[in-house]
Amino acid sequence: RGHSRDRYARRCRGRPYAALVASSRRSGRGDDQPDWHAEQLRVVSPVYRFLFLPVSAARGTGEYARALEIASAALARWPDADIRFMVSREAPYARSVPFKTILLERSSTLQPREVAETLREFRPQIVVFDNAGRTTQLRVAREIDARVLYVSSRPRQRGKAFRWRGMRLIDEHWIAYPALLAGSLSRAERFKLLVMRR
């Protein structure tokens, strides 16, 4: 089956993130239903709430660019979605994000208290971390029953997502690059997926 509910590590395989997010199917009633992402992440509210937390700093835009593409595809799919970003005020794009933006003094990973407060107040249904996110932040996301999507493009962040503790807090882990660049799943990673039944 093309979209397994038990898949944890997912690769884009050269496809744009928009294609992964924007795909949809129709129900027997004939009305558009959220695709496998929304279904697996158990989105139940008629107005979907997304919170994006890409790593952000005075330099670098890769994480933000990925988050923006996912957010744009989500908005195209669900025009009434409430989409928000949390980024560092030092980021070059900080004041040009085309969505509601909460400016932080530093990257979201370094501001756990502010992120936790926003999570509890906004109560997003889907939280997207890109190379970001502390265990405490993941736990708060779980506390409010949000579904967590973690995107990694670096070995260190990929390793964090494959820790036993991290795997229990993350619903989906997307490896940003194809196997040719990021490397195939290691034996240890495959073993953990098997044990966790992902």
MONOR-V9184 format. One record per residue. N is the residue number from 1. PSI is psi in radians with two decimals (NA if undefined). NEAR is the number of other C-alpha atoms within 8 Angstrom. Layout:
N;PSI;NEAR + N;PSI;NEAR
This chain:
1;2.42;3 + 2;-0.64;3 + 3;1.55;5 + 4;2.39;6 + 5;-0.24;6 + 6;0.21;6 + 7;2.33;8 + 8;-0.98;10 + 9;2.18;8 + 10;2.33;9 + 11;2.58;10 + 12;-0.35;13 + 13;0.72;7 + 14;-0.14;6 + 15;2.57;7 + 16;2.65;7 + 17;-0.57;10 + 18;-0.65;10 + 19;-0.58;9 + 20;-0.63;9 + 21;-0.66;11 + 22;-0.15;11 + 23;2.57;7 + 24;2.95;9 + 25;2.95;8 + 26;2.53;9 + 27;3.04;8 + 28;-0.38;5 + 29;-0.22;5 + 30;-0.06;6 + 31;2.62;7 + 32;2.35;8 + 33;2.66;8 + 34;2.53;9 + 35;-2.95;11 + 36;-0.52;9 + 37;-0.93;8 + 38;-0.66;9 + 39;-0.81;9 + 40;-0.66;8 + 41;0.05;10 + 42;0.88;7 + 43;2.18;10 + 44;-0.35;5 + 45;2.57;5 + 46;-0.33;4 + 47;1.89;7 + 48;2.45;13 + 49;2.15;11 + 50;2.44;13 + 51;2.17;12 + 52;2.27;13 + 53;1.35;14 + 54;2.64;15 + 55;2.37;13 + 56;2.43;16 + 57;-3.06;11 + 58;-0.40;7 + 59;2.65;7 + 60;2.38;7 + 61;0.08;7 + 62;-0.83;6 + 63;-0.74;12 + 64;-0.74;10 + 65;-0.72;8 + 66;-0.79;9 + 67;-0.71;12 + 68;-0.67;8 + 69;-0.73;10 + 70;-0.79;11 + 71;-0.74;10 + 72;-0.70;9 + 73;-0.67;12 + 74;-0.72;12 + 75;-0.65;11 + 76;-0.61;8 + 77;-0.68;7 + 78;1.51;8 + 79;-0.41;7 + 80;0.06;7 + 81;2.51;11 + 82;1.83;8 + 83;2.25;12 + 84;2.64;11 + 85;2.61;12 + 86;2.01;13 + 87;2.83;17 + 88;2.44;14 + 89;-0.26;10 + 90;-0.21;10 + 91;2.46;11 + 92;-0.37;8 + 93;0.08;6 + 94;-0.69;12 + 95;0.24;6 + 96;0.18;5 + 97;2.21;9 + 98;0.40;4 + 99;2.91;7 + 100;2.33;8 + 101;2.35;10 + 102;2.03;8 + 103;2.34;9 + 104;2.79;11 + 105;-0.57;7 + 106;-3.09;12 + 107;2.66;12 + 108;-0.57;17 + 109;-0.55;9 + 110;0.08;6 + 111;1.10;10 + 112;-0.66;11 + 113;-0.78;6 + 114;-0.69;7 + 115;-0.76;10 + 116;-0.73;10 + 117;-0.76;8 + 118;-0.72;9 + 119;-0.76;12 + 120;-0.55;9 + 121;-0.79;6 + 122;-0.59;6 + 123;1.05;10 + 124;2.68;11 + 125;-0.46;11 + 126;2.23;13 + 127;2.23;14 + 128;2.00;14 + 129;2.30;13 + 130;1.87;13 + 131;0.40;13 + 132;3.04;11 + 133;2.10;11 + 134;2.81;8 + 135;-0.68;7 + 136;-0.63;7 + 137;-0.68;11 + 138;-0.65;12 + 139;-0.67;9 + 140;-0.69;11 + 141;-0.71;13 + 142;-0.68;11 + 143;-0.67;7 + 144;0.16;9 + 145;0.51;7 + 146;2.77;12 + 147;2.36;13 + 148;2.18;16 + 149;2.17;13 + 150;2.17;14 + 151;2.23;12 + 152;2.48;13 + 153;0.11;11 + 154;2.58;7 + 155;-0.73;7 + 156;-0.82;6 + 157;-0.63;11 + 158;-0.73;11 + 159;-0.69;8 + 160;-0.72;8 + 161;-0.38;11 + 162;0.13;10 + 163;2.63;8 + 164;-0.78;7 + 165;-0.75;6 + 166;-0.70;11 + 167;-0.50;10 + 168;-0.33;7 + 169;-0.19;10 + 170;2.29;13 + 171;-0.72;12 + 172;2.45;11 + 173;2.00;13 + 174;2.16;13 + 175;2.10;14 + 176;-0.55;10 + 177;2.72;12 + 178;2.88;12 + 179;-0.55;9 + 180;-0.59;7 + 181;-0.75;6 + 182;-0.29;10 + 183;2.56;7 + 184;2.91;6 + 185;2.34;6 + 186;2.97;6 + 187;-0.68;6 + 188;-0.72;6 + 189;-0.75;9 + 190;-0.66;9 + 191;-0.78;8 + 192;-0.70;10 + 193;-0.69;10 + 194;-0.79;8 + 195;-0.70;7 + 196;-0.05;6 + 197;0.81;6 + 198;NA;8
